[in-house]
Amino acid sequence: MADETLTSPRTGAHPAAATAAPSAGNSLTLTDLRKTYMTRGRPTFEAVKGIDMQIEPGELVALLGPSGCGKTTTLRMIAGLETVTGGDIRIGDRSIRDLPPGKRDVGVGFESYALYPPLNIRENLAYGLKARKVPDADARVDALAQRLEMTELLKLRPAGLSSGQKQRVALARALIRNPKVLVLDEPLSHLDASARQRVRRELKVLQREFGYTTIVVTHDQLEALSLADRLAVMDQGIIQQFGTPDEVFDDPANQFVADFVGEPKINLVEGVVERSGSGTTVRIGDGSVLQSRATTATPGATVMVGIRPQDCRAAEADAPGLHGEALVVEDLQEFTLVTLAVPGLPAPVVAQLPSGSPVGPGDRIGFSAAADRVYLFDQKDGTRIR
Ligand SMILES: Nc1ncnc2c1ncn2[C@@H]1O[C@H](COP(=O)(O)OP(=O)(O)OP(=O)(O)O)[C@@H](O)[C@H]1O
């Protein structure tokens, strides 16, 4: 059962002013969770291939990954909208895997999640509360609508809503019953830029206030970084890395994660290991050299070298670094992006330098990064070489 006792006894409102410390019973644990879609009794697609995640009470996790990697399927299994092929889902120490959606204590924020068409939004939001005889259901709807800036929507019917409005209603619907766990699929994607920022902030405040254990699917990295305590980066039905935004950004588990997380994108270039030991020297293109802190690379092996534009620093002509000719220089106020043609490399690389860096198109320049920010990956399977 959702904890309706959180409701303010004075106003009956959704407890905007109360604070709820996350209870230990609100952790969400996925153990070897699997989903194989079936058609006419035959397996057609293995969408989720064994996910293990322990999400702490009150924690907000962003699930990031390319289209088709299994994010929505994972959320739908947690919400009870999709059957589970294998593994378990627990809130606290209680398995919810075989419970119907209404008995799970999971608030579901999917835009497409059904609203009753004949009822207006106020009635839709209050419906479940009134059925459960929650006192002051209307006041609670009003307070939440105000916080999500959707008061003007309460009198409308679902069919009359734009997609941005539907998203706010979906969010309100997920929050109204004070669930233990919230699952939100792209909750802000259809809002315009300013509404998005405000609703994102409000969502974060509500999530903190009430201690909802939350998983949010988003395509938007900035959104993920600003909302999430931890990121789960997913590809091909598998969690590739689960960690704080800093851990994922600074210490990527593999080439996929390094490539997927970060804007502008990491530079990935081929290199040949010259020496390895207490550190590694890699030769790149015709005469460039980078030094990495990796200690287990094999001399002579071809590897993928990752260097983030944000980590690039100017390098003297005779110092290790990527050296070449600046093709494009973009001064973007906060920083300058330099696109550099490095002899022997098939594609240019990009460096993010301090704004106003004295570089112009056609200049011969070089840049490098600290050795612990030069990542090496196995050329065949993308695993990190440490
Ligand atoms: N009912 C179904 N039957 C068969 N395959 C399905 C079914 N639903 C989803 N899939 C497949 O499972 C894979 C994962 O789908 P899912 O919707 O979970 O991905 P996603 O990561 O949420 O993608 P997106 O970001 O595009 O929403 C996809 O390849 C999809 O085509």
The ligand as a Gaussian input file, in Angstrom:
#p B3LYP/6-31G(d) Opt

LIG

0 1
 N        6.319000      -6.578000     -27.728000
 C        7.510000      -6.749000     -28.280000
 N        7.790000      -7.845000     -29.040000
 C        9.018000      -8.034000     -29.568000
 N       10.053000      -7.168000     -29.408000
 C        9.833000      -6.065000     -28.679000
 C        8.566000      -5.793000     -28.081000
 N        8.666000      -4.621000     -27.395000
 C        9.947000      -4.187000     -27.569000
 N       10.633000      -5.049000     -28.341000
 C       12.044000      -4.936000     -28.726000
 O       12.842000      -4.966000     -27.549000
 C       13.938000      -4.071000     -27.672000
 C       13.969000      -3.145000     -26.484000
 O       12.851000      -2.270000     -26.551000
 P       12.648000      -1.092000     -25.502000
 O       11.409000      -0.372000     -25.867000
 O       12.762000      -1.633000     -24.135000
 O       13.913000      -0.185000     -25.828000
 P       14.282000       1.286000     -25.316000
 O       15.695000       1.211000     -24.876000
 O       13.276000       1.759000     -24.351000
 O       14.185000       2.104000     -26.678000
 P       13.638000       3.605000     -26.930000
 O       14.668000       4.518000     -26.326000
 O       13.604000       3.683000     -28.414000
 O       12.291000       3.676000     -26.284000
 C       13.774000      -3.356000     -29.005000
 O       14.613000      -3.961000     -29.946000
 C       12.330000      -3.583000     -29.368000
 O       12.160000      -3.641000     -30.770000

